[in-house]
Amino acid sequence: MSRNYLLPDISRPGKIGCSLPHLDVPPAELPPKGLLRRELELPEVSETELVRYFTALSKFNYGVDTGFYPLGSCTMKYNPKCHEDIASLSGFTSIHPYQSEESAQGALQLMCELQEYLAEITGMSGTSLVPMAGAHGELTGLLMVKAYHQDRGDKARKKILLTDSSHGTNPASAVMCGFKVDTVPSDNEGNLDLKSLESMMNEEVAALILTMPTTLGLFDPQIIEISQLVHDRGGLLGGDGANLNAFLGRVKIGELGYDYVQLNLHKTFSTPHGGGGPGSGPVCAKKNLTDFLPSPLVTKDNKKHMFISPAKSIGRVGNFYGNFGVMVKAYAYIRSLGAEGLKEASENAVLNANYLKEKLKAYYYLPYDRTCMHEVVFSGKRQKAKGVSTLDIAKRLLDYGLHPPTVYFPLIVSEALMTEPTETESKGTLDAYVNAMKEIAREATENPEILHTAPHNTPVRRLDDVRAVRQPDLRWHMSKKSS
Ligand SMILES: Cc1ncc(COP(=O)(O)O)c(C=O)c1O
């Protein structure tokens, strides 16, 4: 199996990994030769070899359960295993979306309470749990913005303002909703440039979408002024709440003047992020927008919980009720941490990011030298001046057994190195990361070649990223030796 360079090719003609019982029926005729597929080549290995092969492959995996995973903007945090256990209880997993409301009262109660908890945490009036990813929540929020203006007969508002540090999904969601997009620049401090907003905020603008904290890992202290300006001119303020991990239990986004926010339960609330899902991107809205939330919402009267559709709902944005398993984990996380625990989580997330900032700022350029929130954005431009790119630094970290941070995002920081340590990492782990980064900074001066050719200790060396995406080689191919 040498085509993927990871393990030796152990396939040999004639080896077999399973024993079939003797035939006790007449053998079936094979189809005519012309219809037999020749390209279906399978490796021929024994059972032990097969087990060892897959076990060895599984050990190449790197995840938050095996080591530090400091991807900025992604909140790859440790998710307590007990929440997985709770979500796998058969009462939750065996439930069917076509069941009657009467027979699913426990699930509806959980959804109803989760809606209320998320509204409380964000300082909003209502929540829809239906959207199934952060970007899906963005799209939902923007559809609500559109419906809100249409409902008021305000047909001129066809534009969404975003910032130049926005996540790429923000413009994509706006365009999918049929909006035009304009970008407000950031100022030298990493805040939104108020003067530019002042000149751009007109009667064509439906909403400003502002990630908070920003993807630079910063709290924009002008937020109340921003909100005032947007609202005074008839617009709405929408939040990308993917960075909620910095605010949990401490700052209510609604109190900052936002009209709605989408959350990423698969980042902040105990569902592993990455690996393609399932995710959940609930939208929490203020009173002016709750009527437009997608259906169904869960409510209760004196006797029972039930699904309802808000008066001016934008309708359905997905099948059934959203990703229920993710909701169970979020509910369990909120209940097991409690209000104080949520506060402590965000406090530690912010403390850890600031610790890294202070420890590394003498070695890496810090474009915005101020207290950061849950993530810190460095630039590798000092190293770049010596011919070492941020990609080289990231690849070299692999040799130290560490997952690299996010690189080259946000786009407004050249050679960006965006690190989010999260709340659960110990001082020991952070120090190991700091030491590796310091060592790499030294190597960049003394031995840049070792960085250009990194990684050296990993099962595969530096890959052609573009080819790996465009032509992924994910399966076994018969090599000459095994044929
Ligand atoms: C700031 C920000 N907004 C939106 C998203 C999109 O979330 P999702 O990947 O769940 O669609 C991300 C994803 O990492 C993000 O970092």
PDBQT file of the ligand as one rigid body, heavy atoms in Angstrom, charges set to zero:
ROOT
HETATM    1  C1  LIG A 501     -15.886  33.873  12.382  1.00  0.00    +0.000 C 
HETATM    2  C2  LIG A 501     -16.549  32.726  11.687  1.00  0.00    +0.000 A 
HETATM    3  N1  LIG A 501     -17.761  32.899  11.150  1.00  0.00    +0.000 NA
HETATM    4  C3  LIG A 501     -18.416  31.889  10.534  1.00  0.00    +0.000 A 
HETATM    5  C4  LIG A 501     -17.872  30.631  10.441  1.00  0.00    +0.000 A 
HETATM    6  C5  LIG A 501     -18.637  29.561   9.696  1.00  0.00    +0.000 C 
HETATM    7  O1  LIG A 501     -19.056  28.543  10.517  1.00  0.00    +0.000 OA
HETATM    8  P1  LIG A 501     -19.369  27.082   9.915  1.00  0.00    +0.000 P 
HETATM    9  O2  LIG A 501     -18.045  26.506   9.534  1.00  0.00    +0.000 OA
HETATM   10  O3  LIG A 501     -20.042  26.343  11.014  1.00  0.00    +0.000 OA
HETATM   11  O4  LIG A 501     -20.266  27.257   8.739  1.00  0.00    +0.000 OA
HETATM   12  C6  LIG A 501     -16.607  30.395  10.991  1.00  0.00    +0.000 A 
HETATM   13  C7  LIG A 501     -15.999  29.044  10.893  1.00  0.00    +0.000 C 
HETATM   14  O5  LIG A 501     -14.971  28.714  11.386  1.00  0.00    +0.000 OA
HETATM   15  C8  LIG A 501     -15.921  31.465  11.633  1.00  0.00    +0.000 A 
HETATM   16  O6  LIG A 501     -14.707  31.288  12.175  1.00  0.00    +0.000 OA
ENDROOT
TORSDOF 0
